[in-house]
Amino acid sequence: MSEVSTNCIETCQTKDMLRVSGNPPRITVCGVGKTSNACSGEIIYKGLIAESKRLNIPVIIEPAKFGCSGKCNNGPYISLPHLGLFYHKIKDNHVSLIIKETIGNNKILFPILYLNSLQTLRGDLIWDKVSGCIMTMESNVCMVQLADYLIKFHANESCGKCVPCRLGIQRLIELISGVVSGNSPANAVEQMQTMIRLTDQAAYCAFAGKVSKIILAIISNFREEFETHIKEKNCALGVCKFKK
């Protein structure tokens, strides 16, 4: 515990931001509600709530928007949107420190700070391609729109030499963009899943697999959002603007 508590730094800018906004800080916790949860996210979630009440420190603690197998070696993750960062590998002895130091005293606990030099897709997103864990910092992110962003991001990185990758990514862009705009075929999800499998299997290099795995994880874990866009022409979060 002493190792964690001595490796922290006060974030004065955050203190000023919270004072101006008047809103309490928030914590989102992954793993909440999963039946098979090897990373103990549910326990950490309840522990944070209990500790904030015990210390009488105002903080909003919510389940994160996530998808995983429950076997992530880096979990549980928590996000701190007011700081724009994630903590990982949270244990019981971290709970009090997070509430007291990070929330109460505006200090970052560096030993549990999630820093990944490969995490360049988006700063508000965790993607662990080994375990398949995906987590957003905010719960109001439309996962369909996120998939649209990510596939277009990767399309600009593709060399275009390989036909399965070049045409496969372009077809995925068309399908996901159609879902975002409310102009997609009824079987768009099935088409995307088939396209991802074919692209991954037939492509010349590993780039197509890198692109497809995160899109497949989003579709698999948040399929209901895709179905709502396709069947109801509606975005539950009100983020996507459908063409009339």
C-alpha angles and dihedrals in degrees: 000000000000090000091058096041094053094050101070138103130204117247104211093176090059091050090055092047093052092047092053096044095044090211122126116243120259137223124196120197127202124219096040111144097013114134094210104043114162093171095059095234091153091055092049091048093054091042093055091050092049093046094049089053093046093051092038092231113151113234135142111232117193140168110262126237101251147139126204146136093251090246102093115144092207098051155155095051124192127190129214105199094184088061096035094232145106132228120207141191090034116189132187092262091057095059098079092043093051092053096040102038107025099033101026100036102023095239128145116228102218100192090065097033110123108233119167121168089202092055094098102127096086132338092226095055136076116203117176104185092188097060096022092238116156125180134169124213092227128043094217094071115121104227092205090057090045090054089049091053094047097048091050090046091055094042089066090055097052116106090215093221095115115071098208091051096041097047095033094056091045091052091049089052090053093048097045093043088052091053091050092052096041092247106111136116117264091248095048093125093054090046091052093049091050092046091050093052093047093046092049094049099042103038120110098230139022095265094091090054091050090054097041100048096064092044090049090049091053093048093046097047099037103030092134090066091054092047091050090053093047102040102029099029087228137122109213090208094047091235102118119069111212123215114244 
